[in-house]
Amino acid sequence: MSSTALESLKAYVEQIILDPKYRDVLAIVKGARNGAVYGAKVRFPHALVMMLLFRSGTLREKAKLIFRATKTHATNLAKFATIYKTVCYLLRHYGTTPGKEGPYDSFFAGLLGGYVVFGQRSRKGKIPSVNQQIVVYVFARVVLALARLAVKPGYGLPGVSEPNNSTAISHYAWPVFAAVSWASVMHLFRWHDAELQPSLRSSMVYIYRDADTWDGLRNFLWHNK
């Protein structure tokens, strides 16, 4: 194909993607694209480090696990973005107030996407570890956002969202939250470590439990084991 033909094709495609009547549909496509790219960018370095540090096996086996985790993360974020934006589009155009976004459209779109993409178990009946990590990550940030909203003047709960109370709670809440979080995770690790998420447990074993074992200078300073 000649350069002139390529330029003509590019101009034609750009004309389509810049046409306002296709904007909503194309936003779904770009959402899927961005979900896949972001998932790959986030998961690949994380999987690479975790596999090299904490996984045994050959380099080939580790490479397969890294690829599988990256693919799962990228695919699932792309699927979720597609479902979410599609449902939002349908509700906005065919809901109770056609042409306008409803106050709970995003909630119901996220509800369906979360159930379909992240709420399913594997064929063996297990929750995929990548999905578990993503959902726990999201849940933690939802809780933090709700806690901030609860004390936000004009939006939060009665009493605690009053300006004076809100300022005091916001000042002291983080130290208490940090202390209780670390106290809880260390207690669980000490007495119920099997219930912790595998990657967190592996990290804590490396830092705290393996620190109790050495038989010479080699695995005291230079190596862990």
C-alpha positions, 0 to 999 in steps of 0.5 A, spaced: 500 500 500 502 506 497 504 512 502 498 516 499 493 510 500 495 510 507 494 517 508 487 517 505 486 511 510 488 515 516 484 521 514 478 517 513 479 513 520 480 520 523 474 522 520 470 517 523 473 517 530 472 524 530 464 524 528 460 526 534 455 521 533 460 515 534 463 518 540 459 514 545 460 507 542 468 509 540 468 511 548 467 504 549 472 501 545 477 506 548 475 504 555 477 497 553 484 499 550 486 503 556 483 498 561 488 492 557 494 497 557 493 499 564 492 492 567 499 490 563 503 496 565 501 495 572 501 487 573 507 486 569 513 489 573 509 487 580 509 479 577 516 480 575 518 482 582 514 477 585 516 471 581 523 472 581 523 473 589 518 468 592 517 463 586 521 457 585 521 453 579 525 454 572 525 461 568 521 458 563 515 456 568 516 463 572 515 467 565 509 463 564 506 465 570 508 472 569 505 472 562 499 469 565 498 474 571 499 480 566 494 477 561 489 476 566 489 483 569 489 486 562 484 482 560 479 483 566 480 490 566 478 491 559 472 487 560 470 491 566 471 497 562 467 495 556 461 492 560 461 499 565 461 503 559 456 499 555 451 499 561 452 507 562 451 508 555 444 504 555 442 507 561 443 514 559 440 513 552 434 508 554 433 509 561 428 512 565 430 519 563 433 518 556 439 523 554 441 524 561 445 520 566 441 518 572 444 518 579 445 511 580 447 509 573 455 508 575 453 504 581 449 499 577 454 499 571 459 497 576 455 492 580 454 488 573 461 489 571 464 487 578 459 481 578 461 478 571 468 480 571 471 479 578 465 475 582 466 469 578 470 463 581 475 458 577 473 451 574 476 449 580 472 453 585 477 458 587 477 465 586 483 467 582 489 471 585 489 476 580 482 478 581 482 477 589 488 482 589 484 487 584 478 487 588 481 488 595 485 494 592 479 497 590 475 495 597 481 499 601 480 505 597 473 505 597 473 504 605 478 510 605 474 515 600 467 513 604 471 515 611 473 521 608 466 523 605 463 521 612 466 527 616 466 532 610 462 538 612 455 538 608 456 531 605 457 527 611 454 523 617 450 528 622 455 530 628 462 528 625 461 532 619 460 538 623 466 543 621 470 542 628 468 535 629 471 534 622 477 537 623 479 533 629 477 527 626 481 528 620 487 530 624 487 524 629 484 518 624 490 517 620 495 515 626 489 510 629 488 507 622 495 506 621 496 503 628 490 498 628 491 496 621 498 494 622 496 491 629 491 487 626 495 484 620 501 482 625 496 479 629 493 475 623 500 473 621 502 470 627 496 466 629 492 466 622 497 467 617 493 462 612 487 467 612 492 472 609 492 474 601 498 469 599 502 475 596 502 479 602 503 472 606 509 471 602 512 478 603 511 477 611 514 471 611 520 473 608 521 479 612 519 477 619 519 469 619 525 468 615 529 473 619 529 468 625 533 463 621 541 463 619 547 458 619 552 463 617 554 469 614 552 467 607 545 467 609 545 472 615 547 478 610 548 476 603 542 471 602 536 470 605 536 462 605 
